[in-house]
Amino acid sequence: VGDSQPEVGGSQPEVEAAELRAAALWEQVEALRAQGREAEEARDQEASERARERQEALQQVASLESELETMAAEIEVREEEAADHGEARRAAVQRADLLERELDSLATQLDNLRPAHPPHFDKQ
């Protein structure tokens, strides 16, 4: 009579219709739960992928930093070797200059020991 409440113990067709509606709603609930799980798994997978990519990037950065440190150490060694080589070269140039001065001095001494006018020998 205007009451919107279902009757208790309705007819068989009404009960079957209500059971069908309830089963359809339950299927929708299950489908939504499945979608929720799939979405959560996808989100977790994406987060895992981003974490893996971030870890790979950090490893690359660490590798590059290590490589740069190695290169810097090699450059430092090369600079030291170049400085040592430069010092050795300067020392060799100084030694060559000293030897050249000694040679000039010896040449001068030799010139001083020679007579000013060499003797002329007449052929007879």
C-alpha positions in Angstrom: 0.0 0.0 0.0 2.6 2.7 -0.4 5.1 0.9 1.8 8.5 0.7 0.2 9.8 -2.1 2.3 9.9 -5.5 0.7 7.5 -8.1 2.1 9.1 -10.8 4.2 8.7 -14.1 2.6 7.8 -12.8 -0.9 6.8 -14.9 -3.8 9.2 -17.3 -5.4 9.8 -15.1 -8.5 10.5 -12.1 -6.3 13.0 -14.0 -4.2 14.7 -15.3 -7.4 14.9 -11.8 -8.8 16.4 -10.5 -5.6 18.9 -13.3 -5.5 19.9 -12.5 -9.2 20.3 -8.8 -8.3 22.4 -9.7 -5.3 24.5 -12.1 -7.4 25.0 -9.4 -10.0 26.0 -6.9 -7.4 28.4 -9.4 -5.8 30.0 -10.0 -9.2 30.4 -6.2 -9.6 32.0 -6.0 -6.1 34.4 -8.8 -7.0 35.2 -7.2 -10.3 36.0 -3.9 -8.6 38.1 -5.6 -6.0 40.0 -7.4 -8.8 40.5 -4.1 -10.6 41.7 -2.6 -7.4 44.3 -5.4 -6.9 45.4 -5.1 -10.5 45.8 -1.3 -10.1 47.8 -1.8 -6.8 50.0 -4.4 -8.5 50.6 -2.1 -11.4 51.5 0.7 -9.1 53.8 -1.5 -7.1 55.5 -2.8 -10.3 56.0 0.8 -11.5 57.4 1.8 -8.1 59.7 -1.2 -8.2 60.8 -0.3 -11.8 61.5 3.3 -10.8 63.5 2.1 -7.8 65.5 -0.3 -10.0 66.2 2.5 -12.5 67.2 4.9 -9.7 69.6 2.2 -8.3 71.1 1.7 -11.8 71.5 5.4 -12.2 73.2 5.6 -8.8 75.5 2.8 -9.7 76.4 4.6 -13.0 77.1 7.8 -11.1 79.3 5.9 -8.6 81.1 4.2 -11.5 81.7 7.5 -13.3 82.9 9.1 -10.1 85.4 6.3 -9.6 86.5 6.6 -13.2 87.0 10.3 -12.8 89.0 9.8 -9.6 91.2 7.3 -11.4 91.7 9.7 -14.3 92.5 12.5 -11.8 95.1 10.3 -10.1 96.6 9.4 -13.5 96.8 13.0 -14.5 98.5 13.9 -11.2 101.0 11.1 -11.8 101.6 12.3 -15.3 102.0 15.9 -14.1 104.6 14.7 -11.5 106.4 12.7 -14.2 106.4 15.7 -16.5 107.7 17.9 -13.7 110.4 15.3 -12.9 111.2 15.1 -16.6 111.3 18.9 -16.8 113.7 19.0 -13.9 115.8 16.3 -15.4 115.8 18.2 -18.7 116.8 21.4 -17.0 119.6 19.6 -15.2 120.8 18.1 -18.5 120.7 21.5 -20.1 122.6 23.0 -17.2 125.2 20.1 -17.4 125.5 20.6 -21.2 126.0 24.4 -20.6 128.7 23.6 -18.0 130.4 21.1 -20.4 130.2 23.7 -23.2 131.9 26.3 -20.9 134.5 23.7 -19.9 135.1 22.9 -23.6 135.4 26.6 -24.4 137.9 27.0 -21.5 139.9 24.0 -22.7 139.9 25.3 -26.2 141.1 28.7 -25.0 143.8 27.0 -22.9 144.9 25.0 -26.0 145.0 28.1 -28.1 147.1 29.8 -25.4 149.6 26.9 -25.4 150.1 27.0 -29.2 152.8 29.3 -30.4 151.6 32.5 -32.0 153.5 31.8 -35.2 154.1 28.2 -36.0 157.7 27.5 -37.0 158.3 27.3 -40.7 160.5 24.5 -41.8 162.4 24.9 -45.0 162.7 22.0 -47.2 166.2 21.4 -48.1 
